[in-house]
Amino acid sequence: MRTFASFTLLFIMLLINSIYAEGQVRLKTILLPPFAAYKSSREAELEIKIQKFLKQELEKEGYTVTSTDSPGFSQNLRKAKEEQFELLIEGYYQRSPDSSNVSIFSQIYLVKDGFIIDACNILDYMILTEGVKLDKEEIKEEDKLRIQKYTKKLIQQLKANPSRKENRGNLEENLLSTRLIEEYKLPLNNQQQSIEKERDAVFDLIQSQVTVSATKISKRTNEAPNLVSVFRPEEIEEYGKLSLNEILYQLPGFAPSMDYDR
C-alpha cells in the first residue's frame, strides 16, 4: 500500500513538473531567421554572413542560438513560442547605391508577448560636402566590418537590458524614425503605438494651425514655411541631420539672435 502511494505521489510530481516546464521560457535562447533585403537587391551570400557571424558571437556570450531558413515573421514567432525561446531577432539589410556600404536594421522581439522591445541599426550616413565629389573607395567599408560593428552594438544592447524591458529610446531612434514600421506593420505594444499616434497628432495639429502675417494674410502652418517649419524624425533621418544647429541654420529666414545687454 505504501509502495503504491509513493508511486502515485511520484507520478503526480512528474506530471506537475512536466506541465510547469511546458510553459517555462528558456532564458538566453534566441531564434535567428535570415535577414531580408530592404529596397535593394537580395544578396544570399550576405544573408549567410550576417546570420552566421551573429550566431557565432552571440553563442560566445552564452546565448543558445537556433538559426532558421524561413524569413516569415508569423511562422517564426509561432515556432519561437512553441519551443519557448526567449527572444526572436528579425532584420533587414540595404546596400547604398552611393557608397555601396551595407546598412543593417534589426528588431528584437520578446517572444512570450510577441512585441518588439528593442531595435538595433547600423546605417550608412553619406557625407554631403558641397562642391566636393567623394570617391566611393574613400568611404567604402567592407561588409565584414559593417557586420562586426552591427553585431557588437546588438550584443551591447542585449547586455544592457537583462530584464528584457521595452527600450523606448532605442525604438524611437532605430525603428520609429525609419519607414520599416509602416511598410511591414511591425508589432509594437499598445502603449508604444499610442505614443506614436500622439506624436503624429501633435505634428498634425501644429501644421494645421492658422497664422496671420504682417501683411494680414492668414495661412496654415504647413502653407507658410517661412514662418514655421515642422521636421519629423523621418525627415531628419533622410536628410542626415546630426545636430539641432544643422537643422536651424537651414531653415528659411533663420538667423541667430544675440542680446549682449543681458
Residue, then its C-alpha position, 0 to 999 in steps of 0.5 A: m500500500r505504501t509502495f503504491a502511494s509513493f508511486t502515485l505521489l511520484f507520478i503526480m510530481l512528474l506530471i506537475n513538473s512536466i506541465y510547469a516546464e511546458g510553459q517555462v521560457r528558456l532564458k538566453t535562447i534566441l531564434l535567428p531567421p535570415f535577414a531580408a533585403y530592404k529596397s535593394s537587391r537580395e544578396a544570399e551570400l550576405e544573408i549567410k554572413i550576417q546570420k552566421f557571424l551573429k550566431q557565432e558571437l552571440e553563442k560566445e556570450g552564452y546565448t543558445v542560438t537556433s538559426t532558421d531558413s524561413p524569413g516569415f515573421s508569423q511562422n517564426l514567432r509561432k515556432a519561437k513560442e512553441e519551443q519557448f525561446e526567449l527572444l526572436i531577432e528579425g532584420y533587414y539589410q540595404r546596400s547604398p547605391d552611393s557608397s555601396n556600404v551595407s546598412i543593417f536594421s534589426q528588431i528584437y522581439l520578446v517572444k512570450d508577448g510577441f512585441i518588439i522591445d528593442a531595435c538595433n541599426i547600423l546605417d550608412y550616413m553619406i557625407l554631403t560636402e558641397g562642391v566636393k565629389l567623394d570617391k566611393e573607395e574613400i568611404k567604402e567599408e567592407d561588409k565584414l566590418r559593417i557586420q562586426k560593428y552591427t553585431k557588437k552594438l546588438i550584443q551591447q544592447l542585449k547586455a544592457n537590458p537583462s530584464r528584457k524591458e521595452n527600450r523606448g529610446n532605442l525604438e524611437e531612434n532605430l525603428l520609429s524614425t525609419r519607414l520599416i514600421e509602416e511598410y511591414k506593420l511591425p508589432l509594437n505594444n499598445q502603449q508604444q503605438s499610442i505614443e506614436k499616434e500622439r506624436d503624429a497628432v501633435f505634428d498634425l495639429i501644429q501644421s494645421q494651425v492658422t497664422v496671420s502675417a504682417t501683411k494680414i494674410s492668414k495661412r496654415t502652418n504647413e502653407a507658410p514655411n517661412l514662418v514655421s517649419v515642422f521636421r519629423p524624425e523621418e525627415i531628419e533621418e533622410y536628410g542626415k541631420l546630426s545636430l539641432n544647429e544643422i537643422l536651424y541654420q537651414l531653415p528659411g529666414f533663420a538667423p541667430s539672435m544675440d542680446y549682449d545687454r543681458 
